[in-house]
Amino acid sequence: MAVHANGRLRQTTLKLARSSFDYRPLLRNPAPAAYHATELGALFEGDCLDLLPSVQDEVIDTVFADPPFNLGKEYGDRTNDLRPDYLEWCSRWLAECARILRIDREITSVL
Ligand SMILES: C[S@@+](CC[C@H](N)C(=O)[O-])C[C@H]1O[C@@H](n2cnc3c(N)ncnc32)[C@H](O)[C@@H]1O
């Protein structure tokens, strides 16, 4: 992360809390179980359009997405990378990302 300090850009280090990370307050009931969780975060496995609706409004600081590009690439059985509804599908997951982000926070997507 670069921050402006005394007129100069300065590199800083992201500080991660070492206390136990409890993701459950960020989720609505019934909350999905994490596939893997540590004190640094939680990993969920599944379709983003099934998982994102479980996240509370405006509780997320940053969203980073690297979605399929609809170029017919093989990602396994559960992904269709040649969707006729690609833009509509993108607008659905982007709308969920906008809903869960705190005001003035950021979404970055590889598109
Ligand atoms: C461009 S690749 C990103 C790869 C990733 N950045 C990595 O380094 O492994 C797109 C990924 O999105 C996943 N994907 C496709 N549709 C999805 C969906 N509806 N929900 C969650 N992930 C999805 C695919 O399985 C694929 O792994």
The ligand as an ORCA input file, in Angstrom:
! r2SCAN-3c Opt
* xyz 0 1
  C      -9.881    -16.205    -14.761
  S      -9.992    -17.584    -13.638
  C      -9.267    -16.953    -12.201
  C      -8.215    -17.841    -11.703
  C      -7.636    -17.399    -10.342
  N      -7.281    -15.987    -10.321
  C      -6.438    -18.249    -10.013
  O      -5.339    -17.730     -9.983
  O      -6.616    -19.444     -9.834
  C     -11.728    -17.563    -13.254
  C     -12.096    -18.467    -12.080
  O     -13.465    -18.203    -11.706
  C     -14.070    -19.420    -11.318
  N     -15.526    -19.254    -11.460
  C     -16.266    -19.297    -12.575
  N     -17.564    -19.073    -12.324
  C     -17.647    -18.891    -10.981
  C     -18.719    -18.630    -10.105
  N     -19.976    -18.507    -10.546
  N     -18.452    -18.487     -8.783
  C     -17.201    -18.603     -8.328
  N     -16.123    -18.850     -9.111
  C     -16.357    -18.992    -10.423
  C     -13.483    -20.444    -12.275
  O     -13.554    -21.732    -11.737
  C     -12.032    -19.953    -12.403
  O     -11.219    -20.583    -11.432
*
